[in-house]
Amino acid sequence: MPKVRYLLIAAAAHVALTTTIFIIGHFQFFPNTFDQNGTGLTFALDGTSYQKAASDLAVELQNNGFGAWREMRAPFHSRLQSLAFATFGRVVGHNILAAEPLNLLYYLGILICIYFLGREVFNARAGFVAAAIVGLWPSFLFHSTQLMRDSLAILCFLVMIVVLVVVIGRDLTLRESIGAGVAGALAVTLFWVTRGNMWNAVVVAIAITLAMLVSRALREKQFMPGNALVLVLVIGAALLVPARLESTTLPGVRPPTTPLAIPSSAPVAIPSQPPPPMRMTTYWIRVFKQAADRRAGFRSATAHASDIDSDVRFHDNSDVYRYLPRAAVIGFFAPFPKMWFQHGSFGLAGRLVSGAETLAMYFLYITVAFCLWRDRRNLKMWLLFLVASVGMAGLGLIVVNAGALFRIRYVFWMLLIVIAAEGIRHLTVLRTSATKS
C-alpha cells in the first residue's frame, strides 16, 4: 500500500481543486468555462447532461422513494451520483461538491491501482513514480472533478488489470484466488454497466492473459489451479454479465446532447430464443460492423474542429484492415503537432494543454521502448503494453474526434506510464553509470 500520507496529500489537493472549480463556476468568474454547478463547459461537455440526470434521480428518490428511483432510466454512474446528491446535496446543492466524495474515491482508487501495478510488474519505486505522474496529470486531474463516468470506468478497468497481472505473475492459493476472482468479476461487471461500449478492451485483456497463463504453465510444466480459478471467475463474468444485464438498450446510453464519447450501439432487443453458437468469424464480423457504426456516430457529432480522417468510411472488413496502421498512429500520437496551436471548437487553451500532454507522452514513449527492451522477458509488462496498444489502436479506428480520443484514452496511457516509470529508472541508472565511467 502506498504511504498513507501521500494519499492524504493527494486527497487534500483533489478536494481543494474541486472546491476552487466550484467557486469559480458558482460566482461565474469564467462563465464560458464553468457553469454554476462547477461543470466544465469546454472540457467536460457530458457533465451538464449527467448533472441533470443525477439531480432528477435524487429528487425522485427524496420525493417518491427507492422504488420510483429504481424505475427511472439513467446511466449507472449517474445513479451513484444521485445518491451523493440526495445526501451531501442537501447541504451544498446538486453540483460537483456534492459528488466529490465519489470522485475522490475514484481518484484515490486509481492512484492505488497504478501503484500496485507498478509494484507488481516492476517494483515499489516504479509504482510510486507512476502514481505520482498519473495523479498530477493536468487534464485527468480536472476531469476527475467532474460528473463524468470516466473515473469509475478507469478504476474498474485498472482493478481488472491488477487481477490479471497477479494471475500471470504469482502462484495463488485457494483463498487468494477466491478474493482475486471475486474482485476481477466485480470489476468486469461494473465496467460493463459503466462503459459497455468499450467491452472489446476487456475481451482483449482477458484473451491475452489466458494465452500468457497457458504459456507459463507449459514452460514451467505445472498446472496452477488457483490462477486458473481466478480466470474462470473473470471469464465467467465476462460471458454472463452482458447476457444477463443487457436489457432493451445497452447500459450507459448517452443522452442525445452529449456527442463526444464512444457512441453506444443501437437498442438491442433480447431474443426470445437463445442465439446459435457464435463462430469466431461471426464474432469478428460483428466487431467490424460495430467499428463502422460507432465511427459513423462520431461523424454525426456536432463538434468537428478536432476531427481526424472524418471522411474515412468502412464498407467492409478489408477497409478496416487497411486502416489499422493509420488507426494505431492516431491512437498513439493524436492530436498531431499541427493541431496543438490551432483554435478548436472551444478556443486555443484546450489545444495547448492537450499538445503539451501529448508531447510529454512522446517522451514517455521513448522510456517505454527502452523498458520493453531491457525487461523483455517480463510477461506482466507485456500484458500492460499489449492491452494499451490494442486499446489505443482500437480507439484510433473508431474515434474520429481528437478531443474525445484524448479523454477516452486515459486508461491506456496510464498502463504505458507504469512501464515508462521503470524505463525512467533504467535510463537514470544508465546515465549515472556513464557519468561515473
NORMO-V282166 format. One record per residue. N is the residue number from 1. RES is the residue in three letters. NEAR is the number of other ideal C-beta (glycine too) atoms within 8 Angstrom. Layout:
BEGIN
N;RES;NEAR, N;RES;NEAR
END
This chain:
BEGIN
1;MET;5, 2;PRO;11, 3;LYS;6, 4;VAL;7, 5;ARG;6, 6;TYR;9, 7;LEU;12, 8;LEU;8, 9;ILE;8, 10;ALA;12, 11;ALA;11, 12;ALA;8, 13;ALA;8, 14;HIS;16, 15;VAL;10, 16;ALA;8, 17;LEU;11, 18;THR;15, 19;THR;9, 20;THR;8, 21;ILE;14, 22;PHE;13, 23;ILE;9, 24;ILE;12, 25;GLY;17, 26;HIS;10, 27;PHE;6, 28;GLN;7, 29;PHE;7, 30;PHE;8, 31;PRO;7, 32;ASN;5, 33;THR;8, 34;PHE;11, 35;ASP;9, 36;GLN;7, 37;ASN;12, 38;GLY;15, 39;THR;15, 40;GLY;12, 41;LEU;11, 42;THR;10, 43;PHE;9, 44;ALA;13, 45;LEU;11, 46;ASP;14, 47;GLY;12, 48;THR;12, 49;SER;10, 50;TYR;17, 51;GLN;13, 52;LYS;8, 53;ALA;13, 54;ALA;18, 55;SER;12, 56;ASP;11, 57;LEU;15, 58;ALA;14, 59;VAL;8, 60;GLU;11, 61;LEU;14, 62;GLN;6, 63;ASN;7, 64;ASN;7, 65;GLY;7, 66;PHE;6, 67;GLY;7, 68;ALA;11, 69;TRP;13, 70;ARG;6, 71;GLU;5, 72;MET;9, 73;ARG;2, 74;ALA;11, 75;PRO;12, 76;PHE;12, 77;HIS;12, 78;SER;13, 79;ARG;12, 80;LEU;10, 81;GLN;13, 82;SER;17, 83;LEU;10, 84;ALA;14, 85;PHE;15, 86;ALA;10, 87;THR;8, 88;PHE;11, 89;GLY;14, 90;ARG;5, 91;VAL;6, 92;VAL;7, 93;GLY;8, 94;HIS;10, 95;ASN;16, 96;ILE;16, 97;LEU;12, 98;ALA;14, 99;ALA;13, 100;GLU;13, 101;PRO;8, 102;LEU;10, 103;ASN;15, 104;LEU;12, 105;LEU;8, 106;TYR;13, 107;TYR;14, 108;LEU;12, 109;GLY;11, 110;ILE;15, 111;LEU;14, 112;ILE;12, 113;CYS;13, 114;ILE;16, 115;TYR;15, 116;PHE;10, 117;LEU;17, 118;GLY;20, 119;ARG;11, 120;GLU;11, 121;VAL;15, 122;PHE;13, 123;ASN;8, 124;ALA;8, 125;ARG;10, 126;ALA;15, 127;GLY;19, 128;PHE;12, 129;VAL;12, 130;ALA;17, 131;ALA;14, 132;ALA;8, 133;ILE;11, 134;VAL;13, 135;GLY;10, 136;LEU;7, 137;TRP;9, 138;PRO;8, 139;SER;12, 140;PHE;9, 141;LEU;12, 142;PHE;13, 143;HIS;14, 144;SER;12, 145;THR;13, 146;GLN;12, 147;LEU;13, 148;MET;11, 149;ARG;13, 150;ASP;10, 151;SER;13, 152;LEU;12, 153;ALA;13, 154;ILE;13, 155;LEU;12, 156;CYS;13, 157;PHE;13, 158;LEU;15, 159;VAL;14, 160;MET;15, 161;ILE;15, 162;VAL;12, 163;VAL;15, 164;LEU;14, 165;VAL;14, 166;VAL;12, 167;VAL;14, 168;ILE;13, 169;GLY;9, 170;ARG;7, 171;ASP;6, 172;LEU;14, 173;THR;7, 174;LEU;9, 175;ARG;6, 176;GLU;10, 177;SER;14, 178;ILE;9, 179;GLY;8, 180;ALA;13, 181;GLY;14, 182;VAL;9, 183;ALA;10, 184;GLY;16, 185;ALA;12, 186;LEU;10, 187;ALA;13, 188;VAL;15, 189;THR;11, 190;LEU;11, 191;PHE;16, 192;TRP;14, 193;VAL;10, 194;THR;15, 195;ARG;10, 196;GLY;14, 197;ASN;11, 198;MET;11, 199;TRP;10, 200;ASN;9, 201;ALA;12, 202;VAL;14, 203;VAL;9, 204;VAL;12, 205;ALA;13, 206;ILE;13, 207;ALA;8, 208;ILE;11, 209;THR;13, 210;LEU;10, 211;ALA;8, 212;MET;12, 213;LEU;14, 214;VAL;8, 215;SER;9, 216;ARG;11, 217;ALA;11, 218;LEU;7, 219;ARG;6, 220;GLU;6, 221;LYS;5, 222;GLN;5, 223;PHE;5, 224;MET;11, 225;PRO;8, 226;GLY;12, 227;ASN;14, 228;ALA;10, 229;LEU;13, 230;VAL;16, 231;LEU;13, 232;VAL;9, 233;LEU;12, 234;VAL;16, 235;ILE;10, 236;GLY;9, 237;ALA;13, 238;ALA;12, 239;LEU;8, 240;LEU;8, 241;VAL;11, 242;PRO;11, 243;ALA;7, 244;ARG;6, 245;LEU;10, 246;GLU;10, 247;SER;6, 248;THR;6, 249;THR;8, 250;LEU;11, 251;PRO;13, 252;GLY;14, 253;VAL;8, 254;ARG;10, 255;PRO;9, 256;PRO;4, 257;THR;6, 258;THR;12, 259;PRO;9, 260;LEU;11, 261;ALA;9, 262;ILE;12, 263;PRO;10, 264;SER;10, 265;SER;9, 266;ALA;4, 267;PRO;6, 268;VAL;9, 269;ALA;5, 270;ILE;7, 271;PRO;6, 272;SER;3, 273;GLN;4, 274;PRO;3, 275;PRO;5, 276;PRO;3, 277;PRO;3, 278;MET;7, 279;ARG;6, 280;MET;6, 281;THR;6, 282;THR;8, 283;TYR;9, 284;TRP;9, 285;ILE;9, 286;ARG;8, 287;VAL;9, 288;PHE;12, 289;LYS;8, 290;GLN;10, 291;ALA;13, 292;ALA;12, 293;ASP;11, 294;ARG;13, 295;ARG;15, 296;ALA;9, 297;GLY;10, 298;PHE;15, 299;ARG;9, 300;SER;6, 301;ALA;11, 302;THR;4, 303;ALA;10, 304;HIS;9, 305;ALA;7, 306;SER;12, 307;ASP;11, 308;ILE;12, 309;ASP;8, 310;SER;9, 311;ASP;4, 312;VAL;7, 313;ARG;8, 314;PHE;11, 315;HIS;5, 316;ASP;7, 317;ASN;8, 318;SER;6, 319;ASP;10, 320;VAL;13, 321;TYR;7, 322;ARG;6, 323;TYR;11, 324;LEU;10, 325;PRO;6, 326;ARG;9, 327;ALA;12, 328;ALA;12, 329;VAL;10, 330;ILE;13, 331;GLY;16, 332;PHE;11, 333;PHE;8, 334;ALA;14, 335;PRO;12, 336;PHE;8, 337;PRO;6, 338;LYS;6, 339;MET;13, 340;TRP;14, 341;PHE;8, 342;GLN;8, 343;HIS;6, 344;GLY;12, 345;SER;7, 346;PHE;7, 347;GLY;8, 348;LEU;9, 349;ALA;6, 350;GLY;12, 351;ARG;15, 352;LEU;10, 353;VAL;10, 354;SER;14, 355;GLY;13, 356;ALA;9, 357;GLU;12, 358;THR;13, 359;LEU;10, 360;ALA;8, 361;MET;10, 362;TYR;9, 363;PHE;8, 364;LEU;12, 365;TYR;11, 366;ILE;9, 367;THR;14, 368;VAL;13, 369;ALA;9, 370;PHE;11, 371;CYS;14, 372;LEU;12, 373;TRP;7, 374;ARG;8, 375;ASP;10, 376;ARG;6, 377;ARG;4, 378;ASN;9, 379;LEU;11, 380;LYS;11, 381;MET;14, 382;TRP;10, 383;LEU;16, 384;LEU;16, 385;PHE;13, 386;LEU;9, 387;VAL;15, 388;ALA;12, 389;SER;11, 390;VAL;10, 391;GLY;14, 392;MET;13, 393;ALA;13, 394;GLY;14, 395;LEU;14, 396;GLY;16, 397;LEU;12, 398;ILE;11, 399;VAL;11, 400;VAL;11, 401;ASN;14, 402;ALA;12, 403;GLY;13, 404;ALA;12, 405;LEU;15, 406;PHE;13, 407;ARG;12, 408;ILE;12, 409;ARG;12, 410;TYR;11, 411;VAL;11, 412;PHE;13, 413;TRP;10, 414;MET;14, 415;LEU;14, 416;LEU;15, 417;ILE;13, 418;VAL;17, 419;ILE;16, 420;ALA;15, 421;ALA;16, 422;GLU;16, 423;GLY;16, 424;ILE;10, 425;ARG;11, 426;HIS;12, 427;LEU;10, 428;THR;8, 429;VAL;8, 430;LEU;8, 431;ARG;8, 432;THR;8, 433;SER;8, 434;ALA;7, 435;THR;6, 436;LYS;5, 437;SER;4
END
